[in-house]
Amino acid sequence: MKMNLAIRWSATTVAAAALVMFAIGANAPLASAQQPAPKVKDMQGKTAGQYYKNLKVLKDVPAVELHPAMEYITVALGVGCPYCHDMRKFDDDGKPTKRSARNMMQMMFALDNTAFAGKREVTCYTCHRGAPIGATEQLLPGQRTPMLPPNPDSFATIAIPNLTLDANMGPVRPGPGDPPIIAPNPNAPKPPPLPPVDDVLNKYEQAVGVAAVKKASTIVAKGTVEMAVPNPPGVTGPPQIGHPAVEIDRKAPDKALETVQMPNGVAARTGYNGEMGWLAGAVGRELMGGELQSVQDWAEFVPGLHFREDHTNVRVAGAETMDGHEVYIVTGVAKNGSGLDRLLIDQQSGLLIRAVGNMNSVLGSFPEVTAFDDYRDVAGIKMPYSVKVLSPEGDRTYKFDSIEVNTPVEDAKFEQPPPRPPAPPAGTPPGQ
């Protein structure tokens, strides 16, 4: 697997955003101070119920898929792990929000299994839209989804009780030979024919400098990233937008490391060594499931060069204007199962303008968009010196001051560092 077009040249949405959350302390992994972070090798061949304690609904999914599912919930509901979990004991059922979440997941699966023939059409985001409590009525401009549950007496009785769902029911989508739902305007001018997909992708390869890419062994980019950052030591309040220093090291064919120097003194890192992905910073852990897929995709040496190999049904789906560019839209279904990916390629220059993909989980997926700009020639390779990442987990804009090719980078740099030693008990004399 080489790419899924989620984040590409900057950092994976999942990994980098999670790093920031860990550094802030708002979204800890599924581990406690007494329990080390989970390891993928210990989960192989196990279900979530065999690996984790006290699972009721997701016990039969692969163990590596549980954490991405929990991360998806934080995005779909706009909450952190403490919303449902006691961070000191994750298997505790004391919080009513955790018990409610189980009911919500069962309701969602029941709808998908019956009304939508087992296809994932209804997800957490279908109703929640980034809020803990889903809205039950239309919101007018300026209103927000309620943060507190309404009085139960305010709910009207449903009009038709005891319904039986039709398992053949599903979304209305035209099939082969069916007329379109919205008839086209017969007087509208016909768009020009779209070029073959191989012509568009071959032009991108030539524009980016594929011959020089094959001769390169490393790429080292340094600059700053505009993002939400934790406050410096002693400063309270919500995280602020900052511009910490960032370095992204890549080594062909698929090793990558991002290091962000946080103002609180923590170096937040995302790495992939060719086999495993990991986070390190205030809290460190191994990436798994959809997270691992995203970091594998991000680690591709130069984005987009293996789109045909890593996708099925690759085609030019359309043309439009995006960010002042006339672009062709190349689509493909990711072989890793994460969904439909899109490349937006400039019709004139042949360069990649945007990449769109998804971070996938068993509960749902969320979109990830990367915009590339300010291309410059570096040793025969066209490199974007400005990269903007759009994600439900937080937007980031990278501005690189320098990009170097074939700078020596040791393989050891991409290995997961050992866990940080635990803080000494309060009152321990220095040096002991």
C-alpha positions in Angstrom: 0.0 0.0 0.0 1.4 3.3 -1.0 -1.3 5.9 -0.7 -4.9 6.7 0.0 -4.7 10.4 -0.8 -5.6 11.6 2.7 -2.9 13.9 3.7 0.2 13.1 1.7 3.1 15.6 1.8 2.3 17.1 5.2 1.2 14.8 8.0 -1.6 12.3 8.3 -4.7 13.9 9.8 -5.1 11.2 12.3 -1.5 11.0 13.5 -0.7 14.7 13.6 -4.0 15.8 15.0 -3.9 13.1 17.6 -0.4 14.2 18.6 -1.7 17.6 19.3 -4.6 16.3 21.3 -2.2 14.1 23.3 0.1 17.0 23.9 -2.8 19.1 25.1 -4.0 16.2 27.2 -7.5 16.2 25.9 -7.6 12.9 24.0 -5.6 10.2 25.6 -5.2 6.7 24.1 -6.9 3.6 25.3 -4.5 3.1 28.1 -4.2 4.3 31.7 -1.2 5.3 33.8 -1.2 1.7 35.1 -1.7 0.1 31.7 0.8 0.5 28.8 -0.4 1.6 25.4 -1.6 -1.3 23.2 0.6 -2.9 20.6 -0.5 -4.1 17.3 1.6 -7.3 17.5 -0.2 -8.3 20.7 -3.6 -7.8 19.0 -2.9 -10.0 15.9 -5.7 -12.6 15.5 -7.7 -11.2 18.4 -11.1 -9.6 18.5 -11.6 -6.4 20.5 -13.5 -8.4 23.1 -10.5 -10.8 23.5 -8.1 -7.9 24.0 -10.0 -5.2 25.8 -12.1 -5.4 29.0 -15.8 -5.0 29.2 -16.8 -4.5 25.6 -20.5 -5.0 24.8 -21.2 -3.9 21.2 -17.8 -3.8 19.4 -16.5 -7.0 20.9 -16.4 -8.9 17.6 -14.5 -6.4 15.5 -10.7 -6.9 15.1 -8.9 -5.5 18.1 -6.8 -3.1 15.9 -10.1 -1.4 14.8 -11.3 -0.3 18.2 -9.1 2.8 18.7 -9.9 4.2 15.2 -13.6 3.7 16.0 -13.2 5.6 19.3 -11.4 8.4 17.5 -14.2 8.6 14.9 -16.7 9.1 17.7 -14.6 12.1 19.0 -14.9 13.7 15.6 -18.5 12.8 14.9 -19.6 14.1 18.4 -17.0 16.8 18.9 -15.9 15.4 22.2 -12.8 13.9 23.9 -12.4 10.5 25.5 -13.4 11.7 29.0 -16.9 12.4 27.7 -17.6 8.7 28.0 -14.7 7.2 29.8 -13.1 7.4 33.2 -9.5 8.1 32.1 -8.2 6.2 35.1 -10.2 3.0 34.3 -11.5 2.7 30.7 -13.6 -0.4 31.4 -15.6 1.4 34.1 -19.3 1.8 33.2 -20.1 4.6 35.6 -20.7 7.4 33.1 -24.2 7.4 31.6 -22.8 8.8 28.3 -20.9 5.5 27.8 -24.0 3.4 28.3 -25.9 5.7 25.9 -23.1 5.4 23.3 -23.6 1.6 23.4 -27.3 2.0 22.7 -26.6 4.5 19.9 -24.2 2.1 18.2 -26.7 -0.8 18.4 -29.4 1.5 16.9 -27.1 2.5 14.1 -26.1 -1.0 13.2 -29.7 -2.2 13.4 -30.7 0.5 10.8 -27.9 -0.3 8.5 -28.4 -4.1 8.7 -32.2 -3.8 8.0 -33.1 -0.7 6.1 -29.8 -0.5 4.1 -29.1 -4.2 3.5 -25.9 -4.3 5.6 -24.3 -1.2 3.9 -22.9 1.5 6.1 -25.3 4.3 5.3 -26.2 5.6 8.8 -23.2 6.7 11.0 -22.7 8.7 14.1 -22.3 11.8 12.1 -25.6 11.3 10.3 -27.4 12.8 13.3 -24.7 14.4 15.5 -22.8 16.6 13.0 -20.1 17.3 15.5 -22.3 17.9 18.5 -22.8 15.6 21.5 -26.6 15.8 21.3 -28.2 15.4 17.9 -30.8 18.0 16.9 -34.4 16.8 16.7 -35.7 19.8 14.8 -34.5 22.2 12.1 -32.0 24.8 13.3 -32.4 28.4 12.2 -29.4 30.6 11.4 -27.5 31.4 14.6 -28.8 28.4 16.5 -26.7 25.6 17.7 -27.4 21.9 18.3 -28.4 21.6 22.0 -25.5 20.6 24.3 -27.9 19.4 27.0 -30.7 16.8 26.6 -34.1 18.4 26.4 -36.9 17.6 28.9 -38.3 14.1 28.0 -41.8 15.5 28.2 -41.0 17.7 25.2 -40.9 14.8 22.8 -44.2 14.1 21.0 -45.4 10.5 20.7 -44.4 8.9 17.4 -47.3 8.7 14.9 -46.8 5.1 13.7 -45.5 2.7 16.4 -44.5 -1.0 15.8 -43.2 -0.6 12.3 -41.4 -3.4 10.6 -38.5 -2.3 8.5 -38.1 -3.5 4.9 -34.7 -5.0 4.4 -34.8 -4.1 0.7 -35.3 -0.4 1.5 -32.4 1.8 0.8 -31.3 5.2 -0.5 -32.8 6.3 -3.8 -30.0 6.1 -6.3 -30.5 5.4 -10.0 -29.1 2.1 -11.2 -27.8 1.1 -14.6 -30.4 2.2 -17.3 -32.5 4.2 -14.8 -33.2 7.9 -15.6 -31.4 10.4 -13.4 -33.1 11.7 -10.3 -32.7 15.3 -11.6 -33.2 15.5 -15.3 -30.4 17.4 -17.1 -31.2 20.7 -18.8 -31.5 19.9 -22.5 -30.5 23.4 -23.4 -27.3 23.4 -21.4 -24.1 23.5 -23.4 -22.3 20.2 -23.6 -19.0 20.1 -21.6 -15.9 19.2 -23.6 -14.9 15.6 -23.6 -12.7 14.4 -20.7 -9.2 13.1 -21.5 -8.2 9.5 -20.8 -7.1 9.0 -17.2 -3.6 7.7 -18.3 -3.0 11.0 -20.1 -3.8 13.0 -17.0 -1.7 10.9 -14.6 1.2 10.6 -17.0 1.2 14.4 -17.3 1.3 14.7 -13.5 4.3 12.3 -13.3 6.2 14.3 -15.9 5.3 17.6 -14.2 6.5 16.5 -10.8 9.7 15.1 -12.2 9.3 11.4 -11.9 12.8 10.7 -13.4 14.4 12.8 -10.6 12.2 11.2 -8.0 13.6 7.8 -8.9 17.1 9.1 -8.3 16.3 10.6 -4.9 16.7 8.7 -1.6 15.6 11.3 1.0 13.6 14.5 1.3 14.0 16.8 4.3 11.6 19.7 4.6 11.8 22.4 7.4 9.5 25.3 8.2 6.6 26.2 10.4 3.0 24.9 10.8 0.0 27.0 11.7 -2.1 24.9 14.1 -3.7 24.6 17.5 -1.0 24.2 20.1 -0.9 23.4 23.8 -0.1 26.4 26.1 3.4 26.9 27.5 4.0 25.6 31.1 2.1 27.7 33.6 -0.4 29.1 31.1 -4.0 27.9 31.5 -6.9 28.1 29.1 -7.8 26.5 25.8 -5.1 25.9 23.2 -4.2 28.8 20.9 -3.2 29.0 17.2 0.5 29.0 17.0 3.3 28.6 14.4 5.7 26.0 15.9 8.7 24.7 14.0 8.3 21.6 12.0 10.6 19.1 10.2 9.4 16.3 7.9 12.0 13.7 7.0 11.3 11.1 4.2 13.3 8.2 3.0 12.5 6.2 -0.1 10.4 4.2 -0.5 8.1 4.6 2.5 9.7 5.9 5.7 8.6 9.2 7.1 8.9 11.3 10.3 7.2 14.6 11.3 8.6 16.5 14.3 6.7 19.5 15.7 8.4 21.5 18.4 5.5 22.5 20.7 5.7 25.7 22.8 5.2 23.6 26.0 8.6 22.0 25.3 7.3 18.7 24.0 8.5 17.5 20.6 5.3 15.9 19.1 6.3 13.3 16.5 4.5 11.1 14.0 6.6 8.2 12.4 6.4 5.3 10.0 9.3 2.9 9.6 8.0 1.0 6.7 6.0 -1.5 8.9 4.6 0.3 11.9 3.3 3.8 12.6 3.6 5.5 15.9 3.0 8.7 17.9 5.5 10.2 20.5 5.2 13.3 22.6 3.4 14.0 25.9 1.9 10.5 25.3 3.1 7.9 22.8 1.5 4.9 21.2 1.3 2.7 18.1 -1.1 3.5 15.3 -3.6 0.8 14.2 -6.5 0.1 11.9 -7.5 3.1 9.8 -4.9 5.2 11.5 -2.2 2.9 10.3 -3.6 2.9 6.8 -3.5 6.7 6.8 0.1 7.0 8.1 1.2 4.4 5.5 -0.4 6.4 2.8 1.2 9.6 4.1 4.7 8.0 4.1 4.7 7.7 0.3 7.8 9.5 -0.9 6.0 11.8 -3.4 2.1 11.8 -3.4 0.1 10.5 -6.2 2.7 8.6 -8.2 1.1 5.2 -7.4 -2.5 6.1 -7.6 -3.3 3.6 -10.4 -1.6 0.7 -8.5 -3.4 1.4 -5.2 -6.9 2.0 -6.5 -9.6 0.3 -8.6 -12.0 1.9 -11.1 -9.5 4.8 -11.7 -11.0 7.4 -14.1 -11.4 11.1 -14.9 -14.7 11.9 -13.3 -15.0 15.5 -14.2 -13.5 18.9 -14.6 -14.0 22.1 -12.5 -12.4 25.3 -11.2 -10.7 25.0 -7.8 -8.6 27.7 -6.1 -8.3 29.5 -9.4 -7.1 26.4 -11.3 -8.9 24.5 -14.0 -8.5 21.0 -12.8 -9.4 17.4 -13.8 -10.8 15.2 -11.1 -9.3 11.8 -11.0 -11.2 9.3 -8.8 -10.4 5.8 -7.6 -11.6 3.3 -5.0 -8.9 2.6 -2.5 -7.8 -1.0 -2.3 -7.3 -0.6 1.4 -11.0 -0.2 1.9 -11.1 3.4 3.0 -13.4 4.6 0.3 -13.3 6.9 -2.8 -10.2 9.0 -3.2 -9.8 12.0 -5.5 -6.9 13.8 -7.1 -7.5 17.4 -8.5 -4.8 17.9 -11.1 -4.2 21.3 -12.8 -5.1 21.0 -16.5 -2.3 23.4 -17.6 0.7 22.6 -15.3 -0.2 19.0 -14.6 0.6 19.4 -10.9 -1.5 18.1 -8.0 -3.6 20.9 -6.5 -5.7 18.9 -4.0 -6.0 15.4 -2.7 -9.2 14.1 -1.0 -9.5 10.9 1.0 -11.0 9.4 4.2 -9.9 8.1 7.6 -11.9 5.0 7.9 -13.3 3.1 11.0 -15.9 0.4 11.6 -18.3 3.1 12.8 -17.8 5.6 9.9 -15.2 7.8 8.2 -14.3 11.4 8.0 -12.9 13.3 5.1 -9.3 14.6 4.8 -8.3 17.2 2.3 -4.8 18.5 1.4 -4.2 21.5 -0.8 -0.8 22.0 -2.4 0.6 25.3 -3.5 3.8 27.3 -4.2 5.6 24.6 -6.2 9.3 25.1 -6.6 12.0 23.0 -8.3 14.3 21.1 -5.9 16.9 18.9 -7.6 14.5 18.4 -10.6 11.5 17.6 -8.4 8.5 20.0 -8.2 7.9 20.4 -4.4 5.0 22.3 -2.8 6.3 24.8 -0.3 2.8 25.5 1.1 0.5 22.7 2.2 -2.9 23.2 3.8 -4.6 20.3 5.6 -8.3 20.5 6.1 -9.7 18.0 8.7 -12.5 17.7 11.3 -9.7 17.1 13.8 -8.2 20.6 13.1 -6.8 22.4 10.1 -3.1 23.0 9.7 -1.0 25.1 7.2 2.6 24.1 6.5 5.0 26.8 5.2 8.4 25.3 4.3 11.5 27.5 4.4 13.8 24.8 2.9 13.5 21.4 1.2 16.6 19.4 0.5 17.0 16.2 -1.5 19.5 13.3 -0.7 20.4 14.7 2.7 21.6 11.6 4.8 18.9 10.3 7.1 19.6 7.2 9.3 16.9 4.5 9.3 17.0 4.6 13.1 15.3 8.0 13.0 12.1 6.4 11.9 11.9 3.9 14.7 9.4 4.3 17.6 11.3 5.8 20.6 11.0 4.1 24.0 8.2 5.3 26.3 8.9 8.3 28.5 9.7 7.3 32.1 6.9 7.9 34.5 7.0 11.2 36.5 8.5 10.7 40.0 6.1 10.9 42.9 5.5 14.3 44.4 8.2 15.3 46.9 10.9 13.1 45.4 14.3 14.8 45.7 16.0 15.7 42.4 18.2 12.9 41.0 16.3 10.1 42.7 
